[in-house]
Amino acid sequence: MSARKRSLHGLVEKWLAPTLAVPAHVTQFGRTAAGNRRFVCVEVSHPTCPRALFFFRHDDGFWQVFPPPGERPAMGYRQAA
């Protein structure tokens, strides 16, 4: 997948399809409590079908519509001699 398709601008165009008459607006942004990862909420206020999506920045620097996986608890074991 090209970088354009995973950039925030590219994803907003793909998922929300803003136009000059109905532009996209950032309504929220910040960092998640778990993992301190960036997020942005973008809204398109179309008169018949308003839409908003959250976008999350992943460790590879690309934006996605799903949050990155959190750190999960792990168990280990020591091999007995």
Protein Blocks (a to p, Z undefined) as FASTA:
>chain_A
ZZklmgmklmmmmmnopafklccddfbgcddfehpaacdddddddfklccdddddddfko
pacfbdcddddddddddddZZ
